[in-house]
C-alpha cells in the first residue's frame, strides 16, 4: 500500500454506507464521524488526573452539532470571539462552563461575556485587563480573570510556537511586577489563575508533561509575586494528531501519573483546578473532506489530478504546507499505483492538497478523500474565492448520515451583496 493512501487503514472508509454515499455524491463535502470524537474525548479524560477539566477549543470546528455533542460528553467550551460565545450559549452551554480566550477582544464582546456571567476571561494585555475592569464596573459586578502569561520557555519540537519570544499573545512573564500594581487598583476584576499556551501540534508526551511542569512553575511564581492564591491553572494543551505515517499518535498511557506527580510536588492549595484546552485532538481525526476528480493531465512528465474542490474548501494544507493523509475511492478497482500531485480548480499555484505522492491509479470520476479534516477545515478556509459553491457538511451518527450545513450557492453570495452603482 502507498505511504499516502490510508484507505485500507480506515474502517470508516470501508463502511459500505459511507462508500455508497461518496460514490453518489455530486459536490464536495465534509463529513464528521461522531464516534471518533467521543472516543478521543474519553481517551483524554481517562488520561488526566481527577481535578482536570477538558475545555473544547471551538475554533477548531464551531459547527453547532460538534459543540453541543462535546458539551453533552462533559466538555466546557473555550471561545475566542463574541460569535463563538453566542454559538456556545445557543446550543445550551451554560456561561459558567465557558472560557473566553484570544487577543483583540472588542468592548462589545467583553460586555457580552461579562453580562452573561462567563466563567473566566483569559486576559491578554494590561489594556484588556483595564477594559474588563471598567466594563464589569459598569455592570456592577466582579469578573473572574486569568492572566495569559507569555513564558520564557519554548517547546522546540512543535509545529507552531506561540510563546517564548516576542508574541502578540499574553503578557510577558517578566512584566508581572507591573500587573501587581494594577491589580491593587482594579476592584471589579478577580484574578483566579493563569493561562499558558506555548505551542501547538505536540505529539511527544514528554514535551506535554514538561509543558505542564513549566506552567505549574509559572503559576507558583505568579502566586508568590502577587501574594495571591490561584484556584485555576489553564495549560492550553497543544495536543496534536498525526498527519503522516512518520508521525505517531500521542501516547497517553502514563500521562495521568506524570501529571499527578507534578501536582503533588507543588505548593498550590488543594482546591486548585486545572484546565486543558484542546480542539484538534478531539475533532481533527473525525473529519473527511471529499472531492471528485474532474481532470487528469500530464505536464512535462508529471501527473496532475484536478478536483472539483480545492483549498477554497480546505486551506489548511496550503496554509501550513502540510499534506494530510489522503485516500482514493475508485469507481472501478485497480491495483496499479502512480505518482501524482492533487490540486483543485482554483487559479492559484497554492491550490494543492499534496504534491508528488504515490497513490492508487486515479481516473476521472474517482474521489479523493482528505483525512483529518475535522479541525481547521471548513471555517479556516476561503470559500468565497472564485465564487464556487461552498462545501456541504454532514454528520455520521448512529448509522445515519445527516446534513448539518448546506453549502452556499452563487445565488446566496449575490443576495448578500449590495449593488450601489
C-alpha positions in Angstrom: 0.0 0.0 0.0 1.2 3.5 -0.8 2.5 5.6 2.2 -0.1 8.2 1.4 -3.1 6.0 0.7 -4.9 5.5 4.0 -8.0 3.8 2.7 -7.2 0.3 3.9 -6.3 1.5 7.4 -9.6 3.3 8.0 -12.8 1.3 8.9 -14.9 4.4 8.3 -14.0 4.4 4.6 -14.7 0.7 4.4 -18.2 1.2 5.7 -20.5 0.3 2.8 -23.0 3.0 3.6 -20.2 5.7 3.6 -18.6 4.4 0.4 -22.0 4.3 -1.4 -22.7 7.9 -0.2 -19.3 9.1 -1.5 -19.7 7.4 -4.9 -23.1 9.0 -5.3 -22.1 12.5 -4.3 -22.1 15.3 -6.8 -20.5 18.1 -4.9 -17.6 18.4 -2.4 -18.4 17.9 1.2 -17.1 17.4 4.8 -18.4 14.5 6.9 -17.7 14.0 10.6 -17.7 10.7 12.4 -19.3 11.4 15.8 -18.0 8.1 17.3 -14.3 9.2 16.8 -15.0 12.5 18.6 -16.4 10.5 21.6 -13.5 8.0 21.5 -10.9 10.8 21.6 -12.7 12.6 24.4 -12.9 9.5 26.6 -9.3 8.6 26.0 -8.2 12.0 27.0 -10.5 12.2 30.0 -9.2 8.8 31.3 -5.6 10.0 30.8 -5.9 13.1 33.0 -5.8 13.5 36.8 -9.1 13.8 38.7 -9.0 17.6 39.1 -8.6 18.3 35.4 -11.4 19.7 33.2 -11.4 19.5 29.4 -12.5 22.6 27.5 -13.2 22.3 23.8 -11.4 25.0 21.7 -14.3 25.6 19.4 -12.2 27.5 16.8 -11.1 24.0 15.6 -14.7 23.3 14.4 -17.5 25.6 15.6 -20.4 23.6 13.9 -23.3 23.7 16.4 -23.7 19.9 16.4 -20.0 19.3 17.2 -20.0 21.9 20.0 -23.2 20.6 21.5 -22.1 17.0 21.4 -18.8 17.7 23.2 -20.7 19.7 25.8 -23.0 16.7 26.4 -20.0 14.5 26.9 -18.7 16.8 29.6 -16.6 19.4 27.9 -16.5 23.0 28.8 -16.0 25.4 25.9 -13.3 27.8 25.1 -14.4 30.6 22.8 -12.3 33.2 21.1 -14.9 35.7 19.8 -18.4 37.1 20.5 -19.7 34.9 17.7 -18.3 31.8 19.2 -19.7 32.8 22.6 -23.2 33.3 21.1 -22.9 29.9 19.3 -21.9 28.1 22.6 -24.8 29.6 24.6 -27.3 29.0 21.7 -26.6 25.2 21.8 -27.1 25.1 25.6 -23.6 25.6 27.1 -24.1 27.5 30.4 -21.9 30.6 30.8 -20.2 29.1 33.8 -18.8 26.4 31.5 -17.2 28.9 29.1 -13.8 30.5 29.0 -13.1 33.5 26.7 -9.6 33.4 25.2 -7.7 35.1 22.4 -6.2 38.6 21.7 -8.0 41.6 20.5 -11.4 41.2 22.3 -13.7 44.1 21.4 -15.5 46.0 24.1 -18.8 44.7 22.8 -17.6 41.1 23.1 -16.3 41.7 26.6 -19.6 43.3 27.6 -21.5 40.3 26.2 -19.3 37.9 28.1 -19.4 39.7 31.4 -23.1 40.4 31.3 -24.0 36.7 30.7 -21.8 35.6 33.6 -19.0 33.8 31.8 -16.7 31.6 34.0 -13.4 33.4 33.3 -11.8 35.7 30.7 -8.2 34.9 29.8 -6.7 38.4 29.7 -4.0 39.1 27.0 -2.7 42.6 27.9 -2.7 45.3 30.5 -5.1 47.3 28.4 -7.5 44.4 28.1 -7.4 43.9 31.9 -8.3 47.6 32.3 -11.2 47.4 29.9 -12.6 44.2 31.6 -12.5 46.1 34.9 -14.3 49.1 33.5 -17.0 47.1 31.8 -17.5 45.0 34.9 -17.8 48.2 37.0 -20.4 49.5 34.6 -22.4 46.3 35.1 -21.9 46.4 38.9 -20.2 43.0 39.1 -16.8 41.4 39.6 -15.4 39.4 36.7 -13.0 36.4 37.3 -9.9 36.6 35.0 -6.9 34.5 34.2 -3.7 36.2 33.1 -2.3 34.7 29.9 1.4 34.6 30.5 3.9 34.6 27.7 6.5 32.3 29.2 10.3 32.4 28.8 10.4 28.8 27.7 9.8 27.3 24.3 8.6 23.9 23.1 11.0 23.3 20.3 9.5 20.2 18.8 6.1 21.7 17.9 4.7 22.8 14.6 3.9 26.4 15.7 5.4 28.4 18.5 3.0 30.6 20.5 5.2 31.5 23.4 8.8 32.1 24.4 9.7 35.0 22.1 8.1 38.4 21.5 4.5 37.5 20.9 1.1 39.1 20.3 -0.2 36.5 22.8 -0.3 37.2 26.6 1.7 39.3 29.0 5.4 38.6 29.2 6.4 36.8 32.4 8.9 39.4 33.3 6.1 42.1 33.3 4.3 40.5 36.2 5.5 43.2 38.7 3.5 45.8 36.8 0.5 43.5 37.0 0.8 43.5 40.8 0.5 47.3 40.9 -2.5 47.3 38.5 -4.5 44.7 40.4 -4.5 46.7 43.6 -6.4 49.4 41.7 -8.9 47.2 39.9 -11.8 46.4 42.2 -14.1 44.8 39.6 -11.7 42.0 38.5 -10.7 39.0 40.4 -7.6 37.2 39.4 -8.2 33.4 39.8 -5.4 31.9 37.7 -3.1 31.9 34.8 -3.3 30.7 31.2 -0.2 29.4 29.3 -0.4 28.2 25.7 3.1 27.8 24.3 2.8 25.8 21.1 0.5 23.6 19.1 0.6 20.2 17.3 2.6 18.5 20.1 2.9 14.7 19.7 5.5 13.9 22.3 4.2 13.0 25.7 7.4 14.1 27.4 7.0 17.6 26.0 3.4 17.7 27.1 4.5 16.8 30.7 7.4 19.3 30.5 4.9 22.0 29.3 2.7 21.2 32.3 5.6 21.3 34.7 6.7 24.7 33.4 3.2 26.0 33.6 2.9 24.9 37.2 6.2 26.7 38.0 4.9 29.9 36.4 1.7 29.6 38.5 3.7 29.2 41.7 5.9 32.2 40.8 2.9 34.4 39.9 1.1 33.4 43.0 4.1 34.3 45.2 4.8 37.5 43.4 1.2 38.7 43.6 0.8 37.3 47.1 -2.5 35.7 45.9 -3.7 32.1 45.9 -4.6 30.8 42.4 -7.5 28.5 42.0 -7.3 27.8 38.3 -4.4 26.8 36.1 -5.1 26.7 32.3 -2.3 25.0 30.5 -3.8 25.2 27.0 -2.6 21.9 25.6 -1.3 21.9 22.0 -2.1 18.2 21.7 -1.6 17.1 18.1 -2.7 14.4 15.7 -0.6 12.5 13.2 -0.8 13.8 9.6 1.7 11.4 8.1 2.9 7.8 8.6 6.1 9.3 10.0 4.1 10.8 12.9 2.5 8.8 15.7 -0.4 9.4 17.9 0.3 11.0 21.3 1.0 8.2 23.8 -1.4 8.9 26.7 -0.6 5.9 28.8 1.5 7.4 31.6 0.2 11.0 31.3 -2.0 10.8 34.4 0.7 9.5 36.7 3.3 12.0 35.4 1.0 15.0 35.8 -0.3 13.9 39.2 3.3 13.6 40.5 3.9 17.2 39.4 0.7 18.4 41.1 1.6 16.5 44.3 5.0 18.2 44.4 3.6 21.7 44.2 2.5 24.1 47.0 -0.7 25.0 45.2 -3.7 24.6 47.5 -5.9 21.6 47.3 -8.8 23.4 45.7 -6.8 24.4 42.6 -8.4 23.1 39.4 -6.7 22.5 36.1 -7.9 23.2 32.6 -6.7 21.6 29.4 -8.0 23.3 26.2 -8.0 21.2 23.1 -9.6 21.3 19.7 -7.6 19.4 17.1 -7.1 16.4 19.3 -10.8 16.0 19.9 -12.2 16.6 16.4 -9.3 16.5 13.9 -9.4 12.8 13.0 -13.2 12.8 12.9 -13.4 14.8 9.7 -13.1 13.8 6.0 -13.2 16.2 3.0 -14.4 14.5 -0.2 -14.0 15.9 -3.7 -14.3 14.3 -7.1 -11.7 14.1 -9.8 -12.7 16.0 -12.9 -9.5 16.1 -14.9 -6.2 14.3 -15.2 -3.2 15.6 -17.2 0.5 15.1 -17.8 2.8 18.2 -17.8 6.4 17.6 -18.7 6.4 14.1 -17.3 4.4 14.8 -14.1 0.8 13.7 -13.5 -1.7 16.2 -12.1 -5.1 15.3 -10.7 -7.6 18.1 -10.8 -10.6 18.0 -8.4 -13.8 20.0 -8.2 -12.9 21.2 -4.8 -9.7 22.8 -3.6 -8.2 25.0 -0.9 -11.2 27.2 -1.1 -12.8 24.5 1.0 -9.7 23.1 2.8 -7.0 25.7 3.0 -5.1 24.1 5.8 -2.7 22.1 3.6 -1.5 25.2 1.8 -1.6 27.4 4.9 0.9 25.3 6.9 2.4 23.4 4.0 1.5 20.0 5.5 -0.1 17.3 3.4 -3.0 15.4 5.2 -3.3 11.7 4.8 -5.2 11.0 1.5 -7.4 8.1 0.4 -8.7 7.3 -3.1 -12.2 5.9 -3.6 -12.1 4.3 -7.0 -15.2 3.7 -9.1 -13.5 0.6 -10.5 -10.8 -1.2 -8.5 -7.3 -1.0 -9.9 -4.1 -2.5 -8.4 -1.6 -0.1 -10.0 0.0 2.9 -8.3 1.3 6.2 -9.6 3.0 9.4 -8.5 0.6 12.3 -8.7 0.1 15.9 -7.5 -3.5 16.6 -6.4 -5.0 20.1 -6.8 -8.3 21.8 -7.0 -9.9 24.1 -9.6 -8.6 27.4 -8.4 -6.5 29.8 -10.4 -3.6 29.8 -8.0 -0.4 27.7 -7.7 -1.2 27.3 -4.0 -4.2 25.1 -4.7 -2.8 21.6 -3.9 -3.7 19.0 -1.3 -0.5 17.0 -2.0 2.4 17.0 -4.4 4.4 14.1 -5.8 2.6 11.4 -3.7 2.2 7.7 -4.6 -1.4 6.7 -4.7 -3.6 4.0 -6.4 -4.2 4.7 -10.0 -6.7 7.5 -10.3 -9.2 8.1 -13.1 -11.6 10.9 -13.8 -14.8 10.3 -11.8 -12.9 8.8 -8.8 -13.0 10.5 -5.4 -10.2 12.0 -3.3 -10.7 11.9 0.5 -8.5 14.2 2.5 -8.5 12.8 6.0 -8.0 14.5 9.4 -10.0 17.5 8.2 -12.3 17.8 11.2 -10.2 20.6 12.7 -9.3 23.9 10.9 -11.1 22.7 7.8 -14.4 24.2 6.9 -14.2 27.5 8.7 -10.5 28.3 8.3 -10.7 28.2 4.6 -11.6 30.8 1.9 -14.9 29.6 0.4 -15.7 32.8 -1.5 -12.6 32.7 -3.6 -13.7 32.3 -7.3 -17.3 32.1 -6.3 -17.5 28.3 -6.4 -20.2 26.6 -4.3 -19.4 26.1 -0.7 -18.9 22.5 0.6 -21.8 20.8 2.4 -21.3 19.4 5.9 -22.6 16.0 7.1 -22.6 14.2 10.4 -22.4 10.4 10.7 -24.2 9.4 13.8 -25.9 6.1 14.8 -25.6 4.7 11.3 -27.2 7.7 9.8 -25.7 10.4 7.5 -27.3 13.8 8.4 -26.9 17.1 6.5 -25.8 19.7 9.1 -25.0 22.6 6.9 -26.0 23.2 3.3 -23.2 24.8 1.2 -23.9 28.3 -0.1 -24.6 28.7 -3.8 -23.8 31.7 -6.1 -27.4 33.0 -5.6 -26.7 33.2 -1.9 -23.5 35.0 -2.4 -25.1 37.5 -4.7 -28.1 38.0 -2.4 -25.9 39.2 0.4 -24.2 41.9 -1.7 -25.5 45.4 -2.1 -25.2 46.9 -5.6 -24.9 50.6 -5.4 -23.9 51.5 -8.9 
